[in-house]
Amino acid sequence: MAIAYLLVALLAAAVAVFALQNGTPATVHFFVWTLEGIPLAGLILGSFAAGLAIAGLPLGIQRWRARTQARRFETRVKELEAATAQREKTPTTPPRAAP
């Protein structure tokens, strides 16, 4: 776990250095909007965050559906195990011989 924290700290430091080195103002044109004076680092990091959100939404939905299905399967397994245990407890009578 300590290695994960170290990697996150290194990534955060790299992002901070990137932001400090790319503070040049940029102009953004998008359809009819024009934004002037946006820091280049903010623009790049904002675009990256938007991409993560756009890609992460379908993945999150898929993961939610998979968890729901897994819970359903676990419930069904428990039901079948209970039915099997009940069946094993019930004594069975041997079949009668035909006359």
C-alpha positions in Angstrom: 0.0 0.0 0.0 2.9 2.3 0.7 4.1 1.9 -2.9 0.7 3.0 -4.2 0.9 6.2 -2.0 4.4 6.8 -3.3 3.3 6.5 -6.9 0.3 8.9 -6.3 2.7 11.4 -4.7 5.1 11.2 -7.7 2.2 11.6 -10.1 0.9 14.6 -8.2 4.4 16.1 -8.2 4.7 15.6 -12.0 1.3 17.3 -12.5 2.4 20.2 -10.4 5.6 20.6 -12.3 3.7 20.4 -15.6 1.3 23.1 -14.5 4.1 25.4 -13.4 6.0 25.0 -16.6 3.0 25.4 -18.9 1.3 28.5 -17.5 1.3 30.3 -20.9 -2.2 31.8 -21.6 -4.0 30.3 -24.6 -7.1 31.2 -26.5 -9.8 28.6 -27.0 -12.4 28.7 -29.8 -15.3 26.2 -29.5 -18.2 26.7 -31.9 -19.4 30.2 -31.0 -17.6 30.6 -27.7 -14.1 32.1 -27.4 -12.2 31.9 -24.1 -9.1 34.0 -23.8 -6.3 33.8 -21.2 -6.8 30.2 -20.2 -3.6 28.7 -18.9 -2.3 26.0 -21.2 -1.8 23.5 -18.3 -5.4 24.1 -17.1 -6.7 23.5 -20.6 -4.7 20.3 -21.1 -5.6 18.9 -17.6 -9.2 19.9 -18.0 -9.4 18.1 -21.3 -7.8 15.1 -19.7 -10.3 15.1 -16.9 -13.2 15.4 -19.3 -11.8 12.5 -21.3 -11.6 10.4 -18.1 -15.2 11.3 -17.2 -16.5 10.5 -20.6 -14.6 7.1 -20.7 -15.3 6.3 -17.1 -19.1 6.7 -17.2 -19.8 3.7 -19.5 -17.2 1.7 -17.6 -18.9 2.6 -14.3 -22.3 1.6 -15.6 -20.9 -1.7 -16.9 -19.3 -2.5 -13.5 -22.5 -1.6 -11.7 -24.5 -4.0 -13.9 -21.9 -6.8 -13.4 -22.1 -6.4 -9.6 -25.8 -6.5 -9.7 -25.7 -9.7 -11.8 -23.1 -11.2 -9.5 -25.4 -10.5 -6.4 -28.3 -12.2 -8.3 -26.1 -15.2 -9.0 -24.9 -15.4 -5.4 -28.5 -15.3 -4.2 -29.5 -18.1 -6.6 -26.5 -20.2 -5.5 -27.6 -19.8 -1.8 -31.2 -20.8 -2.7 -29.9 -23.9 -4.6 -27.6 -24.9 -1.7 -30.5 -24.6 0.7 -32.7 -26.7 -1.5 -30.0 -29.3 -1.8 -29.4 -29.4 2.0 -33.2 -29.7 2.5 -33.3 -32.6 0.0 -30.5 -34.4 1.7 -32.2 -34.1 5.1 -35.5 -35.6 3.7 -35.4 -39.4 4.0 -36.0 -41.2 0.7 -38.0 -44.4 0.5 -36.7 -47.2 -1.7 -38.8 -48.1 -4.7 -41.1 -51.0 -4.2 -40.7 -54.2 -6.2 -43.3 -54.8 -8.8 -45.5 -57.9 -8.1 
